[in-house]
């Protein structure tokens, strides 16, 4: 059995750990409020943008932009992996990396992969797996994300797709559902997937009515301008979702760690009391034994 001093030292160490986890929980909760506000505000813009783009694509030709045309052979795939720069957020990064790893294994050995990394955890995993990294963006997720970060990265992706460096571009990010639920999602960015057609809308009567927008200039010209911006919008939205999910995951992880510290303190306190009672009992037995020996 551990001595009283050892148990007391462990209790003090756990209490200090609890102070750290509570402080990290409060910091994550504070950052989460700002990140969630930005994410929810941009969601409305992204939804309206997709609505307008869907209406334009229905009236434009199929060969309006090369961003809509898939390559004949998909040999070179590019993955944008969004992870955090720091740990202590539960299985947040592990789930995202596992999603990307599963996508690579399902593609087969004939496909060449390269990565664009947002976050140190994804970058370190790519280095460990010796997967080519085309670009990396560190200290972006978890901070105030600017739209120019997404637009700059998006321009490089579009140029690579048009030049034939990539046959397909997908993004792996975490979709924020609620405080206790974040889902890893993989989504195709390039070539831009086809929008919902009018025939699909007539099949589902529950879908809301989409207004027809008056275009000036022609839908073809507008679509050529909006399609690249659509890539930027989707990339920026994924970064906001991942940032919000990271803060939420870290807050929940630190909350669980604080509760675990409370359980450890209770168990150690019980062990301390048992050890103290055992030492008192041993001392009493020595006193009683000494007294009996003097009587004899």
N, C-alpha and C positions, 0 to 999 in steps of 0.2 A: 504494500500500500504506500502511496506517495506521502511524503511528509507534509506537515501543515504549511511550511514555508513554500514548498513547491506548488501546492494547490493554490495558495494565496497569490503567488506570482502569476500563475496561469489565469486566475480570475482578473487580475489587473491588466494583463495583456489583452484578454478578450474584450474588456471594457474599452480599452483604447482603440481596438479594431472597430468596435461598434460606433465610436465617435467618428471615425473616418468614413464608414459606410453611410452613416446618417448624413454627414456633410456632403458626400457625393450624391446621395439621393436628392438632397435639396437643390444642388447645382443642376442636376439633370432635369428636375421638375421645372426649374426656372427657365432653362433653355428650351424645354419642350413646349412651353406656352408660346414663345415667339416663333419657333419652327412650325408648330401646328397652325398658327394663325396665317403664316405665309403660305403654307401648303394648301390650306382650305381656300384661301383667296385666289390662288393661281388655278385651282381645280376648275373654277367657274370659267375662267378665261380659256383654259384648254378645252373644255367641253364645247363652248361656243365656237372656238376656232375649228374644232373637228366638225361641228355642224355646218359651218360655212364651207369648209373644204369639201365635205361630202356633197353639198348641193352643187358646187362648181364641177366636181369630178363627174357628176351625172350628166352634165351638159357639154363637157369637153371631150375631145377625142382620146382614144386609148393610148396613142403615141404622142401625147402632149409633151411629156418630159421623160428623159432617160432614167430618171429616178423611179419611175413606175414600172420599168421593163426589167424582168428578171433575166439573169444571165443564163445562157444555154446549159452550161455546166457549173455546178456549185462545188468548187474545189477548195477555194480559199475563203474561210469564214473568219470574221472578226468579232470578238466578244468585248463588250464594255462591261466591266465588273465593278459594281459600286459596293464598297465595304467601308468600314470605319478605320480611323487611324489608330484608335486605342482599343484596348480590351475592356474587361470587366463589364460586359453587357450580355452575359449569358451565352446562348447559342446563336446569337444574331449573325456573326460572321461565318460561323461554321455552316449554317443553313444556306447562306448565299454561295459560299465556295462549293458546297455539295451540289447545289443546283447547276453551277457551271461545269463541275466535273462530270455530272451525269449527262449533260448535253454533249460534252466532248466524247464520252464513251459511246453514246447512242449514234453519233455521226459516223463512226467507223475509222479505220486507219488511213483511208485514202484522202481524207480531208485534212488540209493544213489550217492550223489555228494561230491566231495572234490576238493580243489583248491590248486594250486601253484600260488602265486601272485608275479608279478614284478611291484612294485610301491605301494605307500601308499594309493592311492585312491581306488584301487581294494581291498586291504587288509582291509581298514576301512569298505567298503561295505560288505565284507564277515563277518566281526565281527558283524556288525549291523544285518545281516540276520541270524547270528549264524550258518554259514556253516563251516564245518571243513576245516582248513587250514593245509596242510601237510608241506609246506615250504613257506617262503617269502624272497624276495630279494629286499631290499630297497636301494635307491640311485644308481640304475643301469641304468634305462631309463633316457635319457637326458644327460648322461656323455659319455666318451669314453668307449665303450663296448668291452671287451676282449672276445675272443673265448672260453677261459677256463670257463667262466661263463655259457655259453650255454652247453658245454660238461659236466661240473659237474652236472648241473640240468638234462641234458639228460640221464646221467648214472643212476641217481636215478629214473627217469621215466621208463626206460627200465627194471631196476631191479624190480620195482613195478609191471610192466605189466607181467613179466615172473613169478613172485612169486604169481600172482593171486590177488594182492591188487587192481589192476585196470583191468577192462574188456575193457575199451576204453579210450584213451587219446586224447583230442582235445585242440587246442590253439585258443584264441581270441586275435586278434591284429589289428592294424590299417595299412592298405595298403596305401602307399603314391602314389597318382596319379599325382597331380600337387600342386602348391603352395596354391591353393584355394580349393582343394578337397582331402579329406582323407576318405577312406571307411573302416568301421569296418568289419572284415572278421573272419569267424570261419572255422578252417581247422583241419582235422583228422591227428594225428601224429602216433598213435598206435591203432590197428595194421596198419602197413604201407599199404596204399591203393595200389591196383594193378597198375602197369605201363601200358602205352599205348601199345597195341599189334600191331603186323604187319598187322592184318586184319583191324584194325581201320585206320592205315596209308594208306592202299590201297583204302579205301573208300573216303578219301579226297585227291584229286590229287594236291591240292595247298600246302600241307605240304612239307617242305624242305627234302631233302634226308639226312638220318642219316647214318653216316659211321659205318661199322661193325668193332668192336675193337678186336684185337688179344689178347687173355687172357693168362696169365702165372702167377700162376697156373690155374686150371680149373675155369670156371665161378661160380660153386657152392661155392668153397672156397673163391673166391674174393667177391661174393655177401654176404657171411657171415660176412666178414670184413667191407664191405661198408654200409650195412644196418644200423648198429648203428650210423655210421658217418652221414648217411642221416638224422637221427633224429636231430643230433647236428646242421647240416647245416640249416635245416628248422627252428629250434628254434632260431639260431643266426640271420638268415635272418629276422625273425619276430621281433626280438628285434631291429634290425637296422631300419626296416620299421617304427616301432612304435616311436622310438626316433626321426627320421626325421619328422614324422607326428606331433609329439608334438611341436617341434620347429616351424614348419610351422603354426600350429594352434594358437600358442601363438603369433607369429608375426602378423598374421592377426587380432587376437583379440585386441592386443595392438594398431594396426593401426586404427581399428574401434573405440577404446576408445579415441584415440587422436582426431579423427574427431568429435566424440561426444562432446569432451571438447571444440573444436572450435565452435560448434553450441551453446553450453551452454554459452560460453563467448559472442557470438554475441547477444544472447537473453538477457543475464544479462546487457550487455552494453546498449542495447535498453531500458531496464527497468530503468537503472540508469539515462539515458538521460531524460526519461519521468518524473521520480521522481524529477530530478533537475529542469526541466522546470516547473513542478507543483509548486515546492517551490518558484521559482523566480516569477511565476505568482501570488502566494499568497502574497508574499512580496509587489509586485507592487500594488495589490488590497488594501492592508493595507495602503500603502503610499497615494494612490489616495483617499481612504476613509478618512484618516486623514486630507488631504488637503481640501477636500470638507467640512469636519466638521469645520475646522478653518474659511473657507469662510462664512459659515452659522453663 
